Amino acid sequence: MCRFLVYKGTEPIQLSHLVTRPKHSIINQAFESKLRMPSSRPMNADGFGIGWYDPLPTTPTLTLPRATSIPAPPEPTTPLEGQHPSHSHSSHSQEYIPTPVPPNDPSQDIQVDPLAGLDQTSVEILEARERERELENERPCLFKSIHPAWSNANLTRLAEKIRSALVFAHVRASTMAGAPSEDNCHPWMFDKLMWMHNGEINEFKKIKRAVQQSLPEELFLYPSGYTDSEWAFMIFLSKLKDPHARSFSHVELRDAMMETIRFINKLSKEAGITGPSLMNFVVTDGETVVATRYISSRTSEASSLFFSSGTSFDEYQEGGLYRMTKADKRENIIMVASEPLTFERSDWMEVKTNTMIVITPKMNLLQIPIIDEYWVTPQDPAALTRSRDFAIKMGFGLGFASEQARKEDVSASA
């Protein structure tokens, strides 16, 4: 069972207010989750990752600063022999009064073309470097480690210094065999896109070859790890018109996410996989955020997912007690989390199973149903009777399992 957190705000927030300081921060959830069966995967100790956007200021146009000193007066003339100094000027001459230069007058600056005088090859090299610098500026920053998040001193120090208006955080409990590796820690990035997953694609090995064969060569060669989550990211990228694009509309990201889920379900069905997959995905391009709460089942609940919004997120009492404040109707902050960061129940809204949420660049939050064969309308009584047992048994659930799920868990571990 993994846990993830997304923060998007109109103003940057210090990372410590999300990952270390709150009493129920995502780091504390790694060893003290409130929304799962304690005996089922009780800790997220297989690594963690933080991703954030930190755009640098644009390089200013090269200019030479204006002169700020007052011009010197003209040199005095030497009087002729026998002439009094006071008569050295003509009768109509006046005292010299310097003209001051207006402060901060852009007209006094001298614009300089940094490419002037260069040959065509040099110009092309400099322009290519500038484009690369701009792209690097748009890419997210990542910090990952295979050590448990709660004992990583570097994370604690960095969280006190880094500020960002869009943050991804993830703590991992591996569902696959193999030693922990930073390559398998979330989030992942591709140019300006960033991706996380909480869940598990059921029997992924049975569809892995089909997934790989469906990808263009660049995306087939790109993954550095071997998790179902990273390959799901490659599927998502393959559904975009151009994954290298400098900008994406929220509609394009939304549609690519829908296609990703649809494609995984198609491959699973063709492979004869009958068990449900848990697909709580989240992706961002630094402007838009798209997240899903999804399970390929009509009778079971998906992994937990919540969102909270308001005007500020502050500590109101010592000891890490935070709350979301709503001073007015503005949405200055929107957070999406596998598990709430606060104990204020009214701060958080539960996302319905098989629903997508989209946070637009203008901070609008949209809830969109994922309508497919596993969609159950809210009017259908079956929507109220989805079982939590499967998600809880897998370690992704909401609270304690039913007695039947407990017995199955005990039998499986015997």
C-alpha positions as CSV (number, residue, x, y, z in Angstrom):
1,M,0.0,0.0,0.0
2,C,1.3,3.4,-1.0
3,R,0.3,6.8,0.0
4,F,0.5,10.0,-2.1
5,L,-0.2,13.7,-1.7
6,V,-0.6,16.5,-4.2
7,Y,-0.5,20.2,-3.4
8,K,-1.4,22.9,-5.9
9,G,-1.6,26.5,-4.8
10,T,-1.6,30.1,-6.1
11,E,1.4,30.7,-3.8
12,P,4.4,28.5,-3.0
13,I,4.3,26.5,0.3
14,Q,7.2,25.3,2.3
15,L,7.4,21.5,1.9
16,S,7.7,20.9,5.6
17,H,4.1,22.0,6.0
18,L,3.1,19.0,3.9
19,V,5.6,16.2,4.5
20,T,7.2,16.6,8.0
21,R,5.4,19.1,10.3
22,P,1.8,18.0,10.3
23,K,1.0,15.4,13.0
24,H,-0.5,13.2,10.3
25,S,1.9,14.2,7.5
26,I,2.5,11.8,4.7
27,I,5.8,10.8,6.4
28,N,3.8,9.8,9.6
29,Q,1.3,8.0,7.4
30,A,4.2,5.8,6.3
31,F,4.3,4.1,9.7
32,E,0.9,5.1,11.3
33,S,-1.8,5.1,8.6
34,K,-5.3,5.6,10.0
35,L,-7.1,4.2,7.0
36,R,-6.0,0.6,6.6
37,M,-6.0,-2.7,8.4
38,P,-3.0,-2.6,10.8
39,S,-1.9,-6.2,10.1
40,S,-1.9,-5.7,6.4
41,R,1.3,-4.0,5.1
42,P,1.6,-1.9,8.2
43,M,4.5,0.3,7.0
44,N,5.6,2.2,3.9
45,A,9.3,1.5,4.2
46,D,10.3,0.7,0.6
47,G,11.3,4.3,-0.3
48,F,9.8,7.7,-0.9
49,G,9.9,10.5,-3.4
50,I,9.2,14.2,-3.6
51,G,8.6,16.1,-6.8
52,W,8.1,19.9,-7.2
53,Y,8.3,22.6,-9.8
54,D,10.7,25.5,-9.2
55,P,10.8,27.8,-12.2
56,L,13.8,30.0,-12.4
57,P,13.5,33.7,-13.3
58,T,13.7,34.5,-17.0
59,T,17.1,35.6,-18.2
60,P,16.9,39.4,-18.8
61,T,17.8,41.0,-22.1
62,L,21.5,42.0,-22.1
63,T,21.8,45.7,-21.6
64,L,24.5,48.2,-20.7
65,P,23.4,50.3,-17.7
66,R,22.9,54.0,-18.3
67,A,25.3,56.6,-16.9
68,T,24.2,57.7,-13.5
69,S,26.9,60.4,-12.8
70,I,26.2,64.1,-13.4
71,P,28.3,65.4,-16.3
72,A,31.3,67.4,-15.3
73,P,31.2,71.2,-15.9
74,P,33.4,72.6,-18.8
75,E,37.0,73.4,-18.0
76,P,37.5,77.1,-17.0
77,T,39.4,79.3,-19.5
78,T,42.7,80.9,-18.6
79,P,42.4,84.7,-18.4
80,L,44.6,86.8,-20.7
81,E,47.6,88.6,-19.3
82,G,46.4,91.8,-17.6
83,Q,42.8,90.7,-17.6
84,H,40.8,90.2,-14.4
85,P,39.5,86.7,-14.0
86,S,36.0,88.0,-13.7
87,H,36.2,89.3,-17.3
88,S,37.4,86.1,-18.8
89,H,33.9,85.3,-20.2
90,S,31.8,87.4,-22.5
91,S,29.2,89.6,-21.0
92,H,26.4,87.3,-22.0
93,S,27.9,84.1,-20.5
94,Q,26.0,82.4,-17.6
95,E,27.0,80.1,-14.8
96,Y,27.0,76.4,-15.8
97,I,24.1,74.4,-14.4
98,P,24.4,70.6,-15.0
99,T,21.3,68.8,-16.2
100,P,20.5,65.8,-13.9
101,V,19.8,62.4,-15.5
102,P,16.3,61.2,-14.4
103,P,16.6,58.1,-12.2
104,N,15.5,54.7,-13.5
105,D,14.9,56.1,-17.0
106,P,14.8,53.0,-19.4
107,S,15.5,55.3,-22.3
108,Q,19.0,55.8,-21.0
109,D,19.7,52.1,-21.2
110,I,21.6,50.8,-24.2
111,Q,20.0,47.5,-25.6
112,V,22.7,45.0,-26.7
113,D,22.0,42.1,-29.1
114,P,24.0,39.2,-27.6
115,L,24.0,37.5,-31.1
116,A,25.4,40.5,-33.0
117,G,28.6,39.8,-34.8
118,L,28.3,36.0,-34.5
119,D,28.3,33.6,-37.4
120,Q,25.2,31.5,-38.2
121,T,26.6,28.3,-36.6
122,S,27.3,30.1,-33.3
123,V,23.9,31.7,-33.4
124,E,22.2,28.3,-33.8
125,I,24.3,26.8,-30.9
126,L,23.3,29.6,-28.6
127,E,19.7,29.4,-29.5
128,A,19.6,25.7,-28.9
129,R,21.2,26.2,-25.5
130,E,18.5,28.8,-24.7
131,R,15.7,26.4,-25.7
132,E,17.3,23.6,-23.5
133,R,17.6,26.0,-20.6
134,E,13.9,27.0,-20.9
135,L,12.8,23.3,-21.1
136,E,15.0,22.5,-18.1
137,N,13.3,25.3,-16.2
138,E,9.9,23.7,-16.9
139,R,10.9,20.3,-15.7
140,P,10.1,19.2,-12.1
141,C,12.8,18.5,-9.5
142,L,12.9,15.0,-7.9
143,F,14.3,13.7,-4.7
144,K,14.0,10.0,-4.0
145,S,15.5,7.6,-1.5
146,I,15.0,3.9,-0.7
147,H,15.4,4.7,3.0
148,P,12.3,5.0,5.1
149,A,11.0,8.6,4.9
150,W,10.7,9.1,8.7
151,S,14.4,8.5,9.2
152,N,15.8,10.5,6.3
153,A,17.6,13.6,7.7
154,N,18.2,15.0,4.2
155,L,14.4,15.1,3.6
156,T,13.8,16.9,6.8
157,R,16.4,19.6,6.0
158,L,15.4,20.1,2.4
159,A,11.7,20.3,3.4
160,E,12.5,23.4,5.6
161,K,14.2,25.2,2.6
162,I,12.2,24.3,-0.5
163,R,9.0,26.2,-1.5
164,S,6.8,25.3,-4.4
165,A,3.3,26.0,-5.7
166,L,2.9,22.4,-7.0
167,V,4.2,19.4,-5.0
168,F,4.0,15.6,-5.4
169,A,4.9,13.4,-2.4
170,H,4.8,9.6,-2.2
171,V,5.7,6.9,0.3
172,R,6.0,3.4,-1.1
173,A,5.1,-0.1,0.1
174,S,6.2,-2.4,-2.7
175,T,3.8,-4.9,-4.2
176,M,6.5,-6.6,-6.3
177,A,9.4,-8.9,-5.6
178,G,12.9,-7.5,-5.6
179,A,15.2,-5.2,-3.6
180,P,14.1,-1.6,-3.1
181,S,15.5,0.7,-5.8
182,E,15.3,4.5,-6.3
183,D,14.4,3.7,-10.0
184,N,11.1,2.1,-8.6
185,C,10.3,5.0,-6.3
186,H,7.5,7.5,-7.3
187,P,7.1,10.0,-8.8
188,W,8.5,9.7,-12.3
189,M,9.0,12.5,-14.8
190,F,9.2,12.8,-18.6
191,D,10.1,16.3,-19.7
192,K,7.6,18.5,-17.8
193,L,5.2,15.7,-16.9
194,M,5.2,14.0,-13.5
195,W,3.3,10.8,-12.4
196,M,2.4,8.8,-9.3
197,H,0.3,5.7,-8.6
198,N,-1.3,4.2,-5.5
199,G,-2.6,0.7,-6.3
200,E,-1.7,-2.3,-8.3
201,I,-2.4,-3.6,-11.8
202,N,-3.6,-7.1,-11.1
203,E,-1.3,-9.8,-12.6
204,F,0.7,-7.3,-14.5
205,K,3.2,-9.8,-15.7
206,K,0.6,-11.3,-17.9
207,I,0.2,-8.1,-19.8
208,K,3.7,-6.6,-19.6
209,R,4.8,-7.9,-23.0
210,A,1.7,-6.5,-24.6
211,V,2.2,-3.2,-23.0
212,Q,5.8,-3.0,-24.2
213,Q,4.8,-4.0,-27.7
214,S,2.3,-1.2,-27.9
215,L,4.8,1.5,-27.2
216,P,6.9,3.5,-29.6
217,E,10.7,2.8,-29.3
218,E,11.4,5.9,-27.2
219,L,8.9,5.0,-24.5
220,F,9.8,1.3,-24.6
221,L,13.4,2.3,-23.8
222,Y,12.7,5.0,-21.3
223,P,11.8,3.2,-18.0
224,S,14.6,2.7,-15.6
225,G,12.6,0.6,-13.2
226,Y,10.3,-2.4,-13.6
227,T,7.1,-1.5,-11.7
228,D,3.6,-1.7,-13.2
229,S,3.2,2.0,-12.1
230,E,6.1,3.2,-14.3
231,W,4.8,1.2,-17.3
232,A,1.4,2.7,-16.8
233,F,3.1,6.1,-17.1
234,M,4.5,5.0,-20.5
235,I,1.0,4.0,-21.6
236,F,-0.2,7.4,-20.6
237,L,2.6,9.2,-22.5
238,S,1.8,7.1,-25.6
239,K,-1.8,8.4,-25.5
240,L,-0.7,12.0,-25.8
241,K,-0.3,13.6,-29.3
242,D,3.2,14.8,-28.3
243,P,4.6,13.9,-24.9
244,H,7.4,16.4,-25.5
245,A,5.0,19.3,-25.9
246,R,5.7,22.5,-24.0
247,S,2.1,22.8,-23.0
248,F,-1.0,20.6,-22.6
249,S,-4.7,21.5,-22.1
250,H,-6.5,19.9,-19.2
251,V,-8.8,18.2,-21.7
252,E,-5.8,16.6,-23.4
253,L,-4.5,15.2,-20.1
254,R,-7.9,14.1,-19.0
255,D,-8.5,12.2,-22.3
256,A,-5.1,10.6,-22.2
257,M,-5.8,9.4,-18.6
258,M,-9.2,7.9,-19.7
259,E,-7.5,6.1,-22.6
260,T,-4.8,4.7,-20.3
261,I,-7.3,3.1,-18.0
262,R,-9.3,1.8,-20.9
263,F,-6.2,0.3,-22.5
264,I,-5.1,-1.5,-19.4
265,N,-8.6,-2.9,-18.9
266,K,-8.6,-4.1,-22.5
267,L,-5.2,-5.9,-22.2
268,S,-6.3,-7.5,-18.9
269,K,-9.4,-8.8,-20.4
270,E,-7.6,-10.3,-23.4
271,A,-5.1,-11.9,-21.0
272,G,-7.9,-13.6,-19.1
273,I,-7.3,-11.7,-15.8
274,T,-10.4,-11.7,-13.7
275,G,-9.3,-10.0,-10.5
276,P,-9.7,-6.2,-10.2
277,S,-6.9,-3.6,-10.7
278,L,-6.5,-0.6,-8.4
279,M,-5.6,2.4,-10.5
280,N,-5.3,5.6,-8.4
281,F,-3.2,7.6,-10.9
282,V,-2.1,11.2,-10.7
283,V,-0.3,13.3,-13.4
284,T,0.7,16.9,-13.8
285,D,2.4,19.1,-16.3
286,G,3.1,21.8,-13.7
287,E,-0.2,23.6,-14.5
288,T,-3.0,21.0,-14.6
289,V,-3.4,18.1,-12.2
290,V,-5.4,15.0,-13.1
291,A,-6.1,12.2,-10.5
292,T,-8.2,9.1,-10.5
293,R,-9.9,6.9,-7.9
294,Y,-10.6,3.7,-9.9
295,I,-11.0,0.0,-9.6
296,S,-11.9,-2.4,-12.4
297,S,-14.9,-3.8,-10.5
298,R,-18.6,-3.1,-10.1
299,T,-18.8,-4.5,-6.6
300,S,-15.6,-3.3,-4.8
301,E,-14.4,0.1,-3.6
302,A,-11.2,1.6,-4.9
303,S,-8.2,2.7,-2.9
304,S,-9.0,5.7,-0.8
305,L,-8.7,9.3,-2.2
306,F,-9.7,12.6,-0.7
307,F,-9.4,16.3,-1.6
308,S,-9.4,19.5,0.4
309,S,-9.6,23.2,-0.8
310,G,-9.5,26.6,0.8
311,T,-7.6,29.9,1.2
312,S,-4.8,28.8,3.6
313,F,-3.4,25.7,5.2
314,D,-1.9,26.6,8.6
315,E,-0.8,25.1,12.0
316,Y,-3.4,26.3,14.5
317,Q,-2.0,24.5,17.5
318,E,1.5,23.4,18.5
319,G,2.2,19.7,18.0
320,G,1.5,19.7,14.3
321,L,-2.2,20.3,14.3
322,Y,-3.2,21.8,10.9
323,R,-6.4,22.8,9.3
324,M,-7.6,24.2,6.0
325,T,-9.1,27.6,6.3
326,K,-11.9,29.0,4.0
327,A,-11.9,32.7,4.4
328,D,-13.9,33.3,1.2
329,K,-15.0,31.5,-1.9
330,R,-11.6,31.6,-3.5
331,E,-9.7,28.4,-4.0
332,N,-6.1,29.4,-3.3
333,I,-5.1,25.8,-2.3
334,I,-6.3,22.4,-3.5
335,M,-4.8,19.2,-2.0
336,V,-5.4,15.6,-3.1
337,A,-4.3,12.8,-0.8
338,S,-4.7,9.1,-0.3
339,E,-5.3,9.9,3.4
340,P,-6.2,13.3,5.0
341,L,-3.4,15.3,6.5
342,T,-5.6,16.7,9.2
343,F,-8.1,15.3,11.8
344,E,-10.7,18.0,10.8
345,R,-13.3,15.8,9.1
346,S,-14.9,18.8,7.5
347,D,-11.7,19.7,5.7
348,W,-11.8,16.8,3.4
349,M,-14.2,15.4,0.8
350,E,-14.0,11.7,-0.3
351,V,-13.7,11.2,-4.1
352,K,-16.3,8.7,-5.3
353,T,-15.1,5.4,-6.7
354,N,-14.4,5.4,-10.4
355,T,-14.2,9.2,-10.6
356,M,-11.5,11.5,-12.0
357,I,-10.7,14.9,-10.6
358,V,-9.1,17.6,-12.6
359,I,-7.5,20.8,-11.2
360,T,-7.2,23.3,-14.0
361,P,-4.5,26.1,-14.2
362,K,-7.1,28.6,-13.0
363,M,-7.7,26.5,-9.8
364,N,-11.1,25.1,-10.8
365,L,-11.7,21.5,-9.5
366,L,-13.8,19.2,-11.8
367,Q,-15.1,15.8,-10.8
368,I,-15.7,13.6,-13.8
369,P,-17.2,10.1,-13.7
370,I,-15.1,7.4,-15.5
371,I,-18.0,5.8,-17.4
372,D,-17.2,2.2,-18.6
373,E,-18.4,-1.3,-17.8
374,Y,-17.4,-0.9,-14.1
375,W,-19.2,2.4,-13.6
376,V,-22.2,2.3,-11.3
377,T,-24.5,5.3,-11.3
378,P,-25.1,7.0,-8.0
379,Q,-28.9,6.3,-8.4
380,D,-28.2,2.5,-8.5
381,P,-28.5,0.9,-5.1
382,A,-25.3,-1.1,-5.9
383,A,-23.3,2.1,-5.6
384,L,-24.0,2.1,-1.9
385,T,-23.1,-1.5,-1.4
386,R,-19.6,-1.6,-2.9
387,S,-17.4,-3.7,-0.6
388,R,-14.2,-2.3,0.9
389,D,-12.8,-5.8,1.7
390,F,-10.7,-6.2,-1.4
391,A,-8.9,-2.9,-1.1
392,I,-8.4,-3.4,2.6
393,K,-7.1,-6.9,2.2
394,M,-4.6,-5.6,-0.4
395,G,-3.5,-2.9,2.1
396,F,-5.1,0.0,0.2
397,G,-8.4,0.3,2.1
398,L,-10.4,2.5,4.3
399,G,-10.4,1.4,7.9
400,F,-10.8,-2.2,9.3
401,A,-11.7,-5.1,7.2
402,S,-14.8,-7.2,7.6
403,E,-14.6,-10.4,9.6
404,Q,-14.6,-12.4,6.4
405,A,-11.7,-10.4,5.0
406,R,-9.8,-10.8,8.3
407,K,-10.2,-14.6,8.1
408,E,-9.0,-14.7,4.5
409,D,-6.0,-12.6,5.4
410,V,-5.1,-14.8,8.3
411,S,-5.5,-18.0,6.1
412,A,-3.3,-16.5,3.4
413,S,-0.5,-15.7,5.8
414,A,-0.6,-19.0,7.6
